[in-house]
Amino acid sequence: MSKDSDDNRSNQMNPNNDAYYQSRGYDSKDDYDDSQNTMDDDYDDHEEEDEYIEEDEDSYDPEEEPAEYADMPGDTPDEREEYYDNNY
């Protein structure tokens, strides 16, 4: 490899260099930053929608019951625990 191709490859691997962003389809770091801000705004919109989803109160809660109970039959934590105790 020549020195120029080594330098180009090195620049393309360095996020502090415009060649890094140009090799990824952006004109410069500023264009990349602008596209990320737009994507972050879209993500934030979805996050707000998810806040209002109600969970089934009988669903598995890792803070409420051990992971061993997660796949046990039963509609409530108590039923899953009883099944686990009786069969394992």
HELIX and SHEET records of a PDB file:
HELIX    1   1 LYS A    3  GLN A   12  1                                  10    
HELIX    2   2 ASP A   18  GLN A   22  1                                   5    
HELIX    3   3 LYS A   29  ASP A   50  1                                  22    
HELIX    4   4 ALA A   67  TYR A   69  5                                   3    
HELIX    5   5 PRO A   77  ASN A   87  1                                  11    
END                                                                             
